[in-house]
């Protein structure tokens, strides 16, 4: 859905990415101020076509298909986005709101993180192909195999891994046994144990983008959006102990630079 040619990008598209991201941060703030955020509403968003990162037909985003952006407005948005990157700010919006259950909060934020990382990956998906990324790696020292339902882990290309992960996350989050559809319904006692692997695997997409596609992210003027999304994801994961230290290792240098 987000595939694009490298020469068909414009400042209009950059502004469009920032609009999407500022909207995402606004929704996080609304969630933090509104206990009992309807998880059923968020689950319905999993059917959004924007989550499909492997459409056969390329969709080139040009100035004719994306909203125009006043340069002054874009500069202002960049400044606001940079302010969002502060550790204190991200910790503040990650904390459990009064009156909210931890399971609900972890679920709703996961849905938002998932949609945003899929959007970010989609912008560089034309550079992440089976020939260019024959395995799911995070630098020279980390390679991830796909494993599911107790089967033997298999080596797959990075785009195939991402598509398998996307489908698995959607199935998992649409499972009412894992994520009850209505407020007041009880989560399973081992909910956090079951949700943690989803966070851990999503981190691998950030890690792959960082190690293999940072040049494209910077060329697309998306580095700030990537940093805010990735840092927020890590801050949130640490706040609720969702990812162990070993799983964070592929991004250790980036995490150190974030001073989390």
QUIHU-V709794 format. One record per pair of residues at least 4 apart in sequence whose C-alpha atoms are under 8 Angstrom apart, sorted by the first residue. I is the first residue (numbers start at 0). J is the second residue. D is the distance in whole Angstrom. If there is no record, write none. Layout:
I|J|D + I|J|D
This chain:
0|48|8 + 0|49|6 + 0|50|8 + 0|51|6 + 0|52|5 + 0|53|7 + 0|54|5 + 0|56|8 + 0|57|7 + 0|58|6 + 0|121|7 + 1|49|8 + 1|52|6 + 1|57|7 + 1|58|6 + 1|59|8 + 1|118|8 + 1|121|5 + 1|122|5 + 1|123|8 + 1|124|7 + 2|52|8 + 2|57|5 + 2|58|6 + 2|59|7 + 2|121|6 + 2|122|6 + 2|123|7 + 2|124|6 + 2|125|5 + 3|7|7 + 3|57|6 + 3|58|6 + 3|59|5 + 3|60|7 + 3|122|7 + 3|125|6 + 4|8|8 + 4|59|6 + 4|125|7 + 7|59|7 + 7|60|7 + 7|61|6 + 8|12|6 + 8|60|7 + 8|61|6 + 8|62|8 + 8|219|8 + 9|13|7 + 9|61|7 + 9|62|7 + 10|14|6 + 10|68|8 + 11|15|6 + 11|61|8 + 11|62|6 + 11|65|6 + 11|66|6 + 11|67|5 + 11|68|6 + 12|16|6 + 12|60|7 + 12|61|7 + 12|62|7 + 12|65|6 + 12|66|8 + 13|17|6 + 13|219|7 + 13|220|7 + 13|221|7 + 14|18|6 + 14|66|8 + 14|67|8 + 14|68|6 + 14|73|6 + 15|19|6 + 15|65|7 + 15|66|6 + 15|68|8 + 16|20|6 + 16|221|8 + 17|21|6 + 17|73|8 + 17|76|7 + 17|77|8 + 17|224|7 + 18|22|6 + 19|23|6 + 20|24|6 + 20|115|8 + 20|224|7 + 21|25|6 + 21|76|8 + 21|80|7 + 22|26|6 + 23|27|6 + 23|111|8 + 23|115|8 + 24|28|6 + 25|29|6 + 26|30|6 + 27|31|6 + 27|92|7 + 27|108|8 + 28|32|6 + 28|92|6 + 29|33|6 + 30|34|7 + 30|36|6 + 31|92|6 + 31|93|8 + 31|94|8 + 31|95|7 + 31|96|6 + 32|96|7 + 33|96|8 + 34|96|7 + 34|97|7 + 34|98|6 + 34|99|5 + 35|98|8 + 35|99|6 + 35|100|8 + 35|103|8 + 35|182|7 + 36|103|8 + 36|107|8 + 37|41|7 + 37|181|8 + 37|182|7 + 38|42|6 + 38|103|7 + 38|106|8 + 38|107|6 + 38|180|7 + 38|181|7 + 38|182|7 + 39|43|6 + 39|180|5 + 39|181|6 + 40|44|7 + 41|45|7 + 41|107|7 + 41|110|7 + 42|110|7 + 42|172|7 + 42|173|7 + 43|47|8 + 45|50|7 + 45|110|8 + 45|114|8 + 45|169|6 + 46|50|8 + 49|118|7 + 50|114|7 + 50|117|6 + 50|118|7 + 50|165|8 + 52|117|7 + 52|120|8 + 52|121|5 + 52|124|7 + 52|162|7 + 53|162|7 + 60|64|6 + 60|65|7 + 61|65|6 + 62|66|7 + 62|67|7 + 68|72|7 + 68|73|7 + 69|73|6 + 70|74|6 + 71|75|6 + 72|76|6 + 73|77|6 + 74|78|6 + 75|79|6 + 76|80|6 + 77|81|6 + 78|82|6 + 79|83|6 + 80|84|7 + 80|223|7 + 80|224|8 + 80|227|8 + 81|85|8 + 81|223|7 + 83|88|6 + 83|89|7 + 83|227|7 + 84|88|7 + 84|89|7 + 84|226|7 + 84|227|5 + 84|230|8 + 84|231|8 + 85|89|6 + 86|90|6 + 86|234|8 + 86|257|8 + 86|258|8 + 86|259|6 + 87|91|6 + 88|92|6 + 89|93|6 + 89|230|8 + 89|231|6 + 89|234|7 + 89|235|8 + 90|94|6 + 90|231|8 + 90|234|6 + 90|235|7 + 90|238|8 + 93|231|8 + 93|234|7 + 93|235|5 + 93|238|7 + 94|235|8 + 94|238|7 + 95|99|7 + 95|100|8 + 95|101|7 + 95|104|7 + 99|103|7 + 99|104|7 + 100|104|6 + 101|105|6 + 102|106|6 + 102|186|7 + 102|190|7 + 102|191|7 + 103|107|6 + 104|108|6 + 105|109|6 + 106|110|6 + 106|178|8 + 107|111|7 + 108|112|6 + 109|113|6 + 109|198|7 + 110|114|6 + 111|115|6 + 112|116|6 + 112|228|8 + 112|232|7 + 113|117|6 + 113|201|7 + 114|118|6 + 115|119|6 + 115|228|8 + 116|120|6 + 116|201|8 + 116|204|8 + 116|205|7 + 116|228|8 + 117|121|6 + 117|165|8 + 118|122|7 + 119|123|7 + 119|225|7 + 120|124|6 + 120|204|8 + 120|208|7 + 121|125|8 + 123|127|7 + 123|212|7 + 123|215|7 + 123|216|7 + 124|128|7 + 124|158|8 + 126|131|7 + 126|212|8 + 126|215|8 + 127|131|6 + 127|132|6 + 127|157|7 + 127|158|6 + 127|212|8 + 128|132|6 + 128|133|7 + 128|156|8 + 128|157|7 + 128|158|6 + 129|133|5 + 129|134|8 + 129|156|5 + 129|157|7 + 129|158|7 + 129|159|8 + 132|156|6 + 132|157|6 + 132|158|8 + 133|155|7 + 133|156|4 + 133|157|6 + 134|142|7 + 134|143|8 + 134|154|7 + 134|155|5 + 134|156|4 + 134|157|5 + 135|142|6 + 135|143|5 + 135|144|7 + 135|154|8 + 135|155|7 + 135|156|6 + 135|157|4 + 135|158|8 + 135|160|7 + 135|207|7 + 136|141|6 + 136|142|4 + 136|143|6 + 136|157|7 + 136|207|6 + 137|141|5 + 137|142|6 + 137|203|7 + 137|206|5 + 137|207|5 + 137|208|8 + 137|209|8 + 137|210|5 + 137|211|7 + 137|249|6 + 138|207|7 + 138|210|5 + 138|211|7 + 138|249|8 + 141|249|7 + 143|154|8 + 144|152|6 + 144|153|5 + 144|154|5 + 144|155|7 + 145|152|5 + 145|153|5 + 145|154|6 + 145|155|7 + 145|160|7 + 146|150|6 + 146|151|6 + 146|152|4 + 146|153|7 + 147|151|8 + 147|152|7 + 155|159|6 + 155|160|6 + 156|160|6 + 157|161|6 + 158|162|6 + 159|163|6 + 160|164|6 + 161|165|6 + 161|204|7 + 162|166|6 + 163|167|6 + 164|168|6 + 164|200|8 + 164|201|8 + 165|169|6 + 166|170|6 + 167|171|6 + 168|172|6 + 168|197|7 + 169|173|6 + 170|174|6 + 171|177|7 + 172|177|7 + 172|178|6 + 173|178|7 + 174|178|6 + 174|179|8 + 175|179|5 + 175|180|6 + 176|186|8 + 176|187|8 + 177|186|7 + 177|187|7 + 177|190|7 + 177|193|8 + 178|186|7 + 179|184|6 + 179|185|7 + 179|186|7 + 180|184|8 + 186|190|6 + 189|193|6 + 190|194|6 + 191|195|6 + 191|241|8 + 192|196|8 + 193|197|8 + 194|198|7 + 194|241|8 + 195|199|6 + 195|241|5 + 195|242|7 + 196|200|6 + 196|242|8 + 197|201|6 + 198|202|6 + 198|236|7 + 198|241|7 + 198|242|7 + 199|203|7 + 199|241|8 + 199|242|6 + 199|246|7 + 200|204|7 + 201|205|7 + 202|206|6 + 202|247|8 + 203|207|6 + 204|208|6 + 205|209|6 + 205|229|7 + 206|210|6 + 206|249|6 + 206|250|6 + 207|211|6 + 207|212|7 + 208|212|5 + 208|213|6 + 209|213|5 + 212|216|6 + 213|217|6 + 213|222|8 + 214|218|6 + 215|219|6 + 216|220|6 + 216|221|5 + 216|222|6 + 216|225|8 + 217|221|6 + 217|222|5 + 221|225|6 + 222|226|6 + 223|227|6 + 224|228|6 + 225|229|6 + 226|230|6 + 227|231|6 + 228|232|6 + 229|233|6 + 230|234|6 + 230|254|8 + 230|257|7 + 231|235|6 + 232|236|6 + 233|237|6 + 234|238|6 + 234|259|7 + 235|239|7 + 236|240|6 + 236|241|5 + 236|242|6 + 237|241|6 + 237|242|7 + 242|246|6 + 242|247|7 + 243|247|7 + 244|248|7 + 247|251|6 + 250|254|6 + 251|255|6 + 252|256|6 + 253|257|6 + 254|258|6 + 254|259|7 + 255|259|7
